[in-house]
């Protein structure tokens, strides 16, 4: 699914662009760099930096193409000065009885935390989803110690639905609970 490019101002006055890049090798490489960096900077990604090393440029090019072609997912990245600094993806559940639900995933490079990138991506995605008359709720998972992300989601109307104990194991063996949150549209 294609989206219109959207330009916005970050809190520091710089400019970011929300877009879905073309499925090219160059964009695949940029996405791999992003995934590796974001997975290295925070434990809150289900995928570790080591897991990212198993991905290929071709995998990322295929992801961009799937995002462009899909009717069951919406994806875009936030770019600044040619660098991917954030990513947002929603999976629209395809089954008739669950078609009213969407699952969201969002990540931002650590250097851009607190600058409004997450807010811009989340607001943009929620606005896109409101255009689908059959989608009534958006769901996500956030880990218990990720208070910054949980605050962002609560700001946009997400509420706690349930807690899944020991959903994520950190490299040091620490177990984190997953908070399942939902926002009604």
ABEGO torsion letter per residue (X at the ends): XBBBBBBBBBAAGBBBBBBBBBBBAAAAAAAAAAAAAAAAABAABABBAAAAAABBAAAAAAAAAAAAABAABBBBBBBBGGBBABBBBBBBBABAAAAABBBBBBBBBAAABGAGAAAAAAAAAAAAAAABAABABBBBBBBAABAAAAAAAAAAGBBBABBBBGABBBAAGBBBBBBBBBBBX
